[in-house]
């Protein structure tokens, strides 16, 4: 989550491009784009709300996958 916070800081506080952010943090531009998209979908903005720790940020940006009941899962061929 440290890199997500850094991506948000570099994008909104410094105004860097996605490519520049990726280069400075060792991430691809696609990963930076994914982080920014998840932030938009979660309705977050910079600066992040006070008291939002890394676990809460991860829960907002990376929710668990949708669970499908085993009886509703299609059977393999």
Secondary structure, DSSP 8 states (H G I E B T S, - for coil): -HHHHHHHIIIIIS---HHHHHHHHT--HHHHHHHHHHHHHHT--SS--TT--HHHHHHHHS-------GGGS----
